[in-house]
Amino acid sequence: MRLTIASVGRFRGGPLESLYSEYAGRLPWKLDLKEVEEKKPLSGEQLKTREAELLMKAVPKGARIIALHERGKEYGSVEFSSLLGRFADEGIQDVAFLIGGADGHSKSTLNAADHLLSLGKMTWPHLMVRGLLAEQLYRAHSILTNHPYHRA
C-alpha cells in the first residue's frame, strides 16, 4: 500500500520535521509527504478553495481519501489499523491523508473525502499533525504485523 500525506504548509526544519521523519523512516509502507502552499495573499473561503485545489492535485489518481477534520471519526489505534487492513484486503493501492491549513478544509475537500478522521477534540498545529499521523501509521503497521511496538 502506498500512502500520501498532502498537507498545507512547509516544514522549515526543527523538531516537528524530525518527529515526522523518525516515524516515516520506520514505516515499511511507502509514504510520500506532499506539501502545498498558496503564495497569493488570499483569505477566508478563497484561501480554503485554493488550498483544496492544491491538496487534490497532490492526491494520487484513484486513492482513497481521508481528510483530517475536527468532526471526523476518532479511531483507537487498533481500530485505525483495522481500517488500513481492510483497505489492503480490498486491494486499495493508494491512501491519501489530507491536512488542511489554519482555516481548515473547504466543503469541496470534505465532500471528496471517503472518510473524515479526527485525532481528538483538541486542535493541533498542522505541522505537528504530520508527525502524529506518521506515528499512528507506523503503529497501525506494527499492529497488523504483530510487531511488539504496540503493546495493548
Phi and psi in degrees as GROMACS dihedral restraints (atoms count N, CA, C in turn):
[ dihedral_restraints ]
;  ai    aj    ak    al  type     phi  dphi    fc
    3     4     5     6     1  -105.3    20    10
    4     5     6     7     1   133.9    20    10
    6     7     8     9     1  -117.2    20    10
    7     8     9    10     1   142.2    20    10
    9    10    11    12     1  -128.0    20    10
   10    11    12    13     1   133.8    20    10
   12    13    14    15     1  -108.9    20    10
   13    14    15    16     1   114.2    20    10
   15    16    17    18     1  -104.8    20    10
   16    17    18    19     1   121.4    20    10
   18    19    20    21     1  -138.5    20    10
   19    20    21    22     1   141.7    20    10
   21    22    23    24     1   -75.8    20    10
   22    23    24    25     1   135.2    20    10
   24    25    26    27     1   101.1    20    10
   25    26    27    28     1   166.6    20    10
   27    28    29    30     1  -130.2    20    10
   28    29    30    31     1   139.3    20    10
   30    31    32    33     1   -66.1    20    10
   31    32    33    34     1   146.3    20    10
   33    34    35    36     1  -130.9    20    10
   34    35    36    37     1    36.0    20    10
   36    37    38    39     1    84.6    20    10
   37    38    39    40     1   178.5    20    10
   39    40    41    42     1    99.4    20    10
   40    41    42    43     1  -176.4    20    10
   42    43    44    45     1   -64.9    20    10
   43    44    45    46     1   -32.0    20    10
   45    46    47    48     1   -68.5    20    10
   46    47    48    49     1   -38.8    20    10
   48    49    50    51     1   -67.0    20    10
   49    50    51    52     1   -38.6    20    10
   51    52    53    54     1   -64.0    20    10
   52    53    54    55     1   -41.2    20    10
   54    55    56    57     1   -60.0    20    10
   55    56    57    58     1   -49.0    20    10
   57    58    59    60     1   -58.7    20    10
   58    59    60    61     1   -48.9    20    10
   60    61    62    63     1   -61.7    20    10
   61    62    63    64     1   -36.5    20    10
   63    64    65    66     1   -57.8    20    10
   64    65    66    67     1   -51.8    20    10
   66    67    68    69     1   -80.1    20    10
   67    68    69    70     1   -34.5    20    10
   69    70    71    72     1   -62.1    20    10
   70    71    72    73     1   -36.8    20    10
   72    73    74    75     1   -70.1    20    10
   73    74    75    76     1   -27.0    20    10
   75    76    77    78     1   -80.0    20    10
   76    77    78    79     1   -23.0    20    10
   78    79    80    81     1   -74.7    20    10
   79    80    81    82     1   121.5    20    10
   81    82    83    84     1   -68.8    20    10
   82    83    84    85     1   -27.3    20    10
   84    85    86    87     1   -69.3    20    10
   85    86    87    88     1   148.9    20    10
   87    88    89    90     1   -69.3    20    10
   88    89    90    91     1   125.2    20    10
   90    91    92    93     1  -127.7    20    10
   91    92    93    94     1   120.0    20    10
   93    94    95    96     1  -109.8    20    10
   94    95    96    97     1   135.8    20    10
   96    97    98    99     1  -104.1    20    10
   97    98    99   100     1   121.7    20    10
   99   100   101   102     1  -116.2    20    10
  100   101   102   103     1   111.1    20    10
  102   103   104   105     1   -95.0    20    10
  103   104   105   106     1   133.6    20    10
  105   106   107   108     1  -125.4    20    10
  106   107   108   109     1   150.3    20    10
  108   109   110   111     1  -155.9    20    10
  109   110   111   112     1   130.2    20    10
  111   112   113   114     1   -89.2    20    10
  112   113   114   115     1   125.6    20    10
  114   115   116   117     1   -88.4    20    10
  115   116   117   118     1   -23.2    20    10
  117   118   119   120     1   -72.3    20    10
  118   119   120   121     1   148.1    20    10
  120   121   122   123     1   -77.7    20    10
  121   122   123   124     1    70.5    20    10
  123   124   125   126     1   -95.1    20    10
  124   125   126   127     1   163.9    20    10
  126   127   128   129     1  -148.8    20    10
  127   128   129   130     1   167.9    20    10
  129   130   131   132     1    58.0    20    10
  130   131   132   133     1  -137.7    20    10
  132   133   134   135     1   -64.2    20    10
  133   134   135   136     1   -33.7    20    10
  135   136   137   138     1   -61.3    20    10
  136   137   138   139     1   -43.2    20    10
  138   139   140   141     1   -66.7    20    10
  139   140   141   142     1   -45.5    20    10
  141   142   143   144     1   -62.2    20    10
  142   143   144   145     1   -37.8    20    10
  144   145   146   147     1   -65.1    20    10
  145   146   147   148     1   -43.7    20    10
  147   148   149   150     1   -67.3    20    10
  148   149   150   151     1   -41.7    20    10
  150   151   152   153     1   -62.7    20    10
  151   152   153   154     1   -36.7    20    10
  153   154   155   156     1   -61.1    20    10
  154   155   156   157     1   -44.6    20    10
  156   157   158   159     1   -59.8    20    10
  157   158   159   160     1   -45.4    20    10
  159   160   161   162     1   -65.8    20    10
  160   161   162   163     1   -42.2    20    10
  162   163   164   165     1   -63.5    20    10
  163   164   165   166     1   -44.4    20    10
  165   166   167   168     1   -67.1    20    10
  166   167   168   169     1   -30.5    20    10
  168   169   170   171     1   -66.3    20    10
  169   170   171   172     1   -24.7    20    10
  171   172   173   174     1   -84.4    20    10
  172   173   174   175     1    -9.4    20    10
  174   175   176   177     1   -83.5    20    10
  175   176   177   178     1   127.6    20    10
  177   178   179   180     1   -61.7    20    10
  178   179   180   181     1   145.8    20    10
  180   181   182   183     1   -58.4    20    10
  181   182   183   184     1   130.6    20    10
  183   184   185   186     1    81.0    20    10
  184   185   186   187     1     5.0    20    10
  186   187   188   189     1   -71.7    20    10
  187   188   189   190     1   148.0    20    10
  189   190   191   192     1   -75.4    20    10
  190   191   192   193     1   129.8    20    10
  192   193   194   195     1  -106.3    20    10
  193   194   195   196     1   128.0    20    10
  195   196   197   198     1  -122.4    20    10
  196   197   198   199     1   113.2    20    10
  198   199   200   201     1   -95.4    20    10
  199   200   201   202     1   130.0    20    10
  201   202   203   204     1   -79.6    20    10
  202   203   204   205     1   126.3    20    10
  204   205   206   207     1  -154.5    20    10
  205   206   207   208     1   145.1    20    10
  207   208   209   210     1   -60.7    20    10
  208   209   210   211     1   -27.7    20    10
  210   211   212   213     1   -96.7    20    10
  211   212   213   214     1    11.8    20    10
  213   214   215   216     1   -75.2    20    10
  214   215   216   217     1   175.2    20    10
  216   217   218   219     1   -76.9    20    10
  217   218   219   220     1   136.7    20    10
  219   220   221   222     1   -92.2    20    10
  220   221   222   223     1   121.0    20    10
  222   223   224   225     1  -105.5    20    10
  223   224   225   226     1   143.4    20    10
  225   226   227   228     1   -75.0    20    10
  226   227   228   229     1   165.7    20    10
  228   229   230   231     1   -61.9    20    10
  229   230   231   232     1   -40.8    20    10
  231   232   233   234     1   -66.3    20    10
  232   233   234   235     1   -41.8    20    10
  234   235   236   237     1   -64.4    20    10
  235   236   237   238     1   -40.3    20    10
  237   238   239   240     1   -64.3    20    10
  238   239   240   241     1   -42.1    20    10
  240   241   242   243     1   -63.5    20    10
  241   242   243   244     1   -36.2    20    10
  243   244   245   246     1   -64.1    20    10
  244   245   246   247     1   -39.0    20    10
  246   247   248   249     1   -60.4    20    10
  247   248   249   250     1   -48.0    20    10
  249   250   251   252     1   -65.7    20    10
  250   251   252   253     1   -36.4    20    10
  252   253   254   255     1   -62.9    20    10
  253   254   255   256     1   -39.8    20    10
  255   256   257   258     1   -63.6    20    10
  256   257   258   259     1   -41.7    20    10
  258   259   260   261     1   -57.5    20    10
  259   260   261   262     1   -46.1    20    10
  261   262   263   264     1   -62.2    20    10
  262   263   264   265     1   -43.4    20    10
  264   265   266   267     1   -63.1    20    10
  265   266   267   268     1   -31.6    20    10
  267   268   269   270     1   -81.6    20    10
  268   269   270   271     1    -3.0    20    10
  270   271   272   273     1    81.5    20    10
  271   272   273   274     1    15.3    20    10
  273   274   275   276     1   -70.5    20    10
  274   275   276   277     1   122.6    20    10
  276   277   278   279     1   -93.3    20    10
  277   278   279   280     1   -27.1    20    10
  279   280   281   282     1  -128.0    20    10
  280   281   282   283     1   133.1    20    10
  282   283   284   285     1  -127.7    20    10
  283   284   285   286     1   128.7    20    10
  285   286   287   288     1  -116.8    20    10
  286   287   288   289     1   129.1    20    10
  288   289   290   291     1  -104.6    20    10
  289   290   291   292     1   127.3    20    10
  291   292   293   294     1  -109.1    20    10
  292   293   294   295     1   125.3    20    10
  294   295   296   297     1  -115.1    20    10
  295   296   297   298     1   117.4    20    10
  297   298   299   300     1   -78.9    20    10
  298   299   300   301     1   179.2    20    10
  300   301   302   303     1   -87.9    20    10
  301   302   303   304     1  -164.9    20    10
  303   304   305   306     1   -60.1    20    10
  304   305   306   307     1   -29.2    20    10
  306   307   308   309     1   -93.9    20    10
  307   308   309   310     1     2.6    20    10
  309   310   311   312     1    87.2    20    10
  310   311   312   313     1  -169.6    20    10
  312   313   314   315     1   -89.1    20    10
  313   314   315   316     1   152.8    20    10
  315   316   317   318     1   -75.9    20    10
  316   317   318   319     1   163.4    20    10
  318   319   320   321     1   -61.8    20    10
  319   320   321   322     1   -34.5    20    10
  321   322   323   324     1   -64.8    20    10
  322   323   324   325     1   -37.6    20    10
  324   325   326   327     1   -66.5    20    10
  325   326   327   328     1   -45.1    20    10
  327   328   329   330     1   -63.4    20    10
  328   329   330   331     1   -37.4    20    10
  330   331   332   333     1   -70.0    20    10
  331   332   333   334     1   -31.6    20    10
  333   334   335   336     1   -77.7    20    10
  334   335   336   337     1   -19.6    20    10
  336   337   338   339     1   -71.6    20    10
  337   338   339   340     1   140.5    20    10
  339   340   341   342     1   -80.1    20    10
  340   341   342   343     1   -29.0    20    10
  342   343   344   345     1  -143.9    20    10
  343   344   345   346     1   148.5    20    10
  345   346   347   348     1  -111.1    20    10
  346   347   348   349     1   130.9    20    10
  348   349   350   351     1  -120.8    20    10
  349   350   351   352     1   132.5    20    10
  351   352   353   354     1  -113.6    20    10
  352   353   354   355     1   139.0    20    10
  354   355   356   357     1   -93.3    20    10
  355   356   357   358     1    16.3    20    10
  357   358   359   360     1   123.8    20    10
  358   359   360   361     1   175.1    20    10
  360   361   362   363     1   -77.2    20    10
  361   362   363   364     1   -17.0    20    10
  363   364   365   366     1   -75.7    20    10
  364   365   366   367     1   153.4    20    10
  366   367   368   369     1   -91.2    20    10
  367   368   369   370     1   131.2    20    10
  369   370   371   372     1  -116.3    20    10
  370   371   372   373     1   144.5    20    10
  372   373   374   375     1   -60.5    20    10
  373   374   375   376     1   137.7    20    10
  375   376   377   378     1   -62.0    20    10
  376   377   378   379     1   -28.6    20    10
  378   379   380   381     1   -71.7    20    10
  379   380   381   382     1   -30.0    20    10
  381   382   383   384     1   -74.5    20    10
  382   383   384   385     1   -34.3    20    10
  384   385   386   387     1   -58.2    20    10
  385   386   387   388     1   -34.3    20    10
  387   388   389   390     1   -57.4    20    10
  388   389   390   391     1   -45.8    20    10
  390   391   392   393     1   -67.4    20    10
  391   392   393   394     1   -41.8    20    10
  393   394   395   396     1   -61.8    20    10
  394   395   396   397     1   -43.3    20    10
  396   397   398   399     1   -67.5    20    10
  397   398   399   400     1   -42.9    20    10
  399   400   401   402     1   -60.6    20    10
  400   401   402   403     1   -39.4    20    10
  402   403   404   405     1   -64.4    20    10
  403   404   405   406     1   -43.0    20    10
  405   406   407   408     1   -68.0    20    10
  406   407   408   409     1   -32.2    20    10
  408   409   410   411     1   -66.4    20    10
  409   410   411   412     1   -42.2    20    10
  411   412   413   414     1   -64.1    20    10
  412   413   414   415     1   -43.0    20    10
  414   415   416   417     1   -62.3    20    10
  415   416   417   418     1   -42.9    20    10
  417   418   419   420     1   -59.8    20    10
  418   419   420   421     1   -44.7    20    10
  420   421   422   423     1   -61.9    20    10
  421   422   423   424     1   -41.4    20    10
  423   424   425   426     1   -66.2    20    10
  424   425   426   427     1   -34.8    20    10
  426   427   428   429     1   -66.0    20    10
  427   428   429   430     1   -45.8    20    10
  429   430   431   432     1   -66.0    20    10
  430   431   432   433     1   -25.2    20    10
  432   433   434   435     1  -107.1    20    10
  433   434   435   436     1    11.3    20    10
  435   436   437   438     1    57.2    20    10
  436   437   438   439     1    32.5    20    10
  438   439   440   441     1   -76.1    20    10
  439   440   441   442     1   145.1    20    10
  441   442   443   444     1   -72.3    20    10
  442   443   444   445     1    -1.6    20    10
  444   445   446   447     1   -54.0    20    10
  445   446   447   448     1   -44.5    20    10
  447   448   449   450     1   -93.4    20    10
  448   449   450   451     1   117.4    20    10
  450   451   452   453     1  -105.8    20    10
  451   452   453   454     1    11.5    20    10
